[in-house]
């Protein structure tokens, strides 16, 4: 632990069920060519949080509480040099470069760990299409639906009021569904600067995002793989990007965009170790894909990413866990 044991206070808190954590990450990028000028983009993120094991603290069996606060600073290279990229060059830019209440939720497990229920301020990407951020470019970082469906799918550090329920079928299979408030106010930088740190209830809710996912964790070839399939339905109204209200092409006929009363999409995340052991040490192949609603996606409606990560014992030690919730052994 970088800051030590605080004279035994930290060990005491951990034993009582309060696990404190903090972190700092920075990213630097430059463009030797391209854009309107050569620039250097610097962004960083501070995070502090606590995981409270309510079973240890209050004898509340199978319950946890999580709070995480993040602060983002800096300016992305894409914006400084006017690169015109579809994804941010530095993933820590976005959602408002300010303080955010990223996690503020309660989690309860039932039936010996087979049923898991979470409620509070959640980020969609911590449970659905969750993926590591070992790459700086946003294309290869985090929950990919939020990268191109950001008008309603909000990834960290932005959270919204929501609930998620997960059924653990076996150690290899689970299925989950969530209902997340869709409110563009949460991603308004002006609102975030004044209110992003608090568990407030801003006006402007447009509907609900309802994702459904099936996760499979097999263990072929000596390593633990992860295969995720998901779909979602968004009840919010959205403008058609091609047609006007009369069903004619907007770019030719003009007028008002046709209003669609919902949107939907799907994703997959495939990860499989190629070498190494079951503790994720070694080479790991990943293939991520997402398809959004073509009629209502303003910039791009699909994204696919393929890559290989090489994990060492030291690199894994400093990675954030892919799933923040605690899962009890299935009895």
URDAMO-V728398 format. One record per pair of residues at least 6 apart in sequence whose C-alpha atoms are under 6 Angstrom apart, sorted by sequence separation. I is the first residue (numbers start at 0). J is the second residue. If there is no record, write none. Layout:
BEGIN
i=I j=J
i=I j=J
END
This chain:
BEGIN
i=53 j=59
i=54 j=60
i=108 j=114
i=134 j=140
i=167 j=173
i=218 j=224
i=242 j=248
i=243 j=249
i=275 j=281
i=30 j=37
i=108 j=115
i=145 j=152
i=166 j=173
i=217 j=224
i=241 j=248
i=242 j=249
i=274 j=281
i=293 j=300
i=107 j=115
i=132 j=140
i=145 j=153
i=166 j=174
i=216 j=224
i=241 j=249
i=274 j=282
i=29 j=38
i=53 j=62
i=107 j=116
i=132 j=141
i=145 j=154
i=165 j=174
i=216 j=225
i=273 j=282
i=291 j=300
i=29 j=39
i=53 j=63
i=106 j=116
i=131 j=141
i=165 j=175
i=215 j=225
i=272 j=282
i=273 j=283
i=290 j=300
i=28 j=39
i=52 j=63
i=106 j=117
i=130 j=141
i=164 j=175
i=215 j=226
i=244 j=255
i=272 j=283
i=290 j=301
i=28 j=40
i=51 j=63
i=105 j=117
i=130 j=142
i=164 j=176
i=214 j=226
i=243 j=255
i=244 j=256
i=271 j=283
i=289 j=301
i=27 j=40
i=51 j=64
i=105 j=118
i=129 j=142
i=163 j=176
i=214 j=227
i=243 j=256
i=244 j=257
i=271 j=284
i=289 j=302
i=27 j=41
i=50 j=64
i=75 j=89
i=104 j=118
i=128 j=142
i=163 j=177
i=213 j=227
i=243 j=257
i=270 j=284
i=288 j=302
i=26 j=41
i=50 j=65
i=104 j=119
i=162 j=177
i=213 j=228
i=242 j=257
i=270 j=285
i=288 j=303
i=26 j=42
i=49 j=65
i=103 j=119
i=104 j=120
i=162 j=178
i=212 j=228
i=269 j=285
i=287 j=303
i=25 j=42
i=49 j=66
i=75 j=92
i=103 j=120
i=161 j=178
i=212 j=229
i=239 j=256
i=269 j=286
i=287 j=304
i=25 j=43
i=48 j=66
i=102 j=120
i=124 j=142
i=161 j=179
i=211 j=229
i=238 j=256
i=239 j=257
i=286 j=304
i=24 j=43
i=48 j=67
i=102 j=121
i=161 j=180
i=211 j=230
i=238 j=257
i=239 j=258
i=268 j=287
i=286 j=305
i=24 j=44
i=47 j=67
i=160 j=180
i=210 j=230
i=238 j=258
i=267 j=287
i=285 j=305
i=23 j=44
i=47 j=68
i=159 j=180
i=182 j=203
i=210 j=231
i=237 j=258
i=267 j=288
i=285 j=306
i=23 j=45
i=46 j=68
i=182 j=204
i=209 j=231
i=237 j=259
i=266 j=288
i=284 j=306
i=22 j=45
i=46 j=69
i=181 j=204
i=182 j=205
i=209 j=232
i=236 j=259
i=266 j=289
i=284 j=307
i=22 j=46
i=45 j=69
i=72 j=96
i=181 j=205
i=208 j=232
i=236 j=260
i=265 j=289
i=283 j=307
i=21 j=46
i=45 j=70
i=71 j=96
i=181 j=206
i=208 j=233
i=236 j=261
i=265 j=290
i=283 j=308
i=21 j=47
i=44 j=70
i=71 j=97
i=181 j=207
i=207 j=233
i=235 j=261
i=264 j=290
i=282 j=308
i=20 j=47
i=44 j=71
i=70 j=97
i=180 j=207
i=207 j=234
i=234 j=261
i=264 j=291
i=282 j=309
i=20 j=48
i=43 j=71
i=70 j=98
i=179 j=207
i=206 j=234
i=233 j=261
i=264 j=292
i=281 j=309
i=19 j=48
i=43 j=72
i=69 j=98
i=179 j=208
i=206 j=235
i=233 j=262
i=263 j=292
i=281 j=310
i=19 j=49
i=42 j=72
i=69 j=99
i=124 j=154
i=151 j=181
i=178 j=208
i=205 j=235
i=233 j=263
i=262 j=292
i=280 j=310
i=18 j=49
i=42 j=73
i=68 j=99
i=123 j=154
i=178 j=209
i=232 j=263
i=280 j=311
i=18 j=50
i=41 j=73
i=42 j=74
i=68 j=100
i=122 j=154
i=177 j=209
i=231 j=263
i=17 j=50
i=41 j=74
i=68 j=101
i=122 j=155
i=177 j=210
i=231 j=264
i=17 j=51
i=40 j=74
i=67 j=101
i=176 j=210
i=230 j=264
i=16 j=51
i=40 j=75
i=67 j=102
i=176 j=211
i=230 j=265
i=16 j=52
i=40 j=76
i=66 j=102
i=122 j=158
i=175 j=211
i=229 j=265
i=66 j=103
i=121 j=158
i=175 j=212
i=229 j=266
i=65 j=103
i=120 j=158
i=121 j=159
i=174 j=212
i=228 j=266
i=16 j=55
i=65 j=104
i=120 j=159
i=174 j=213
i=228 j=267
i=15 j=55
i=16 j=56
i=64 j=104
i=120 j=160
i=227 j=267
i=15 j=56
i=64 j=105
i=119 j=160
i=173 j=214
i=227 j=268
i=38 j=80
i=63 j=105
i=119 j=161
i=172 j=214
i=226 j=268
i=63 j=106
i=118 j=161
i=172 j=215
i=226 j=269
i=36 j=80
i=62 j=106
i=118 j=162
i=171 j=215
i=225 j=269
i=35 j=80
i=62 j=107
i=90 j=135
i=117 j=162
i=171 j=216
i=225 j=270
i=34 j=80
i=35 j=81
i=61 j=107
i=89 j=135
i=90 j=136
i=117 j=163
i=171 j=217
i=224 j=270
i=34 j=81
i=61 j=108
i=89 j=136
i=90 j=137
i=116 j=163
i=224 j=271
i=34 j=82
i=88 j=136
i=116 j=164
i=115 j=164
i=87 j=137
i=115 j=165
i=222 j=272
i=86 j=137
i=114 j=165
i=114 j=166
i=113 j=166
i=113 j=167
i=222 j=276
i=223 j=277
i=240 j=294
i=101 j=156
i=222 j=277
i=239 j=294
i=240 j=295
i=101 j=157
i=239 j=295
i=101 j=158
i=238 j=295
i=94 j=186
i=95 j=188
i=97 j=192
i=99 j=195
i=100 j=196
i=99 j=196
i=98 j=196
i=144 j=289
i=112 j=327
i=112 j=329
i=111 j=329
i=111 j=330
END
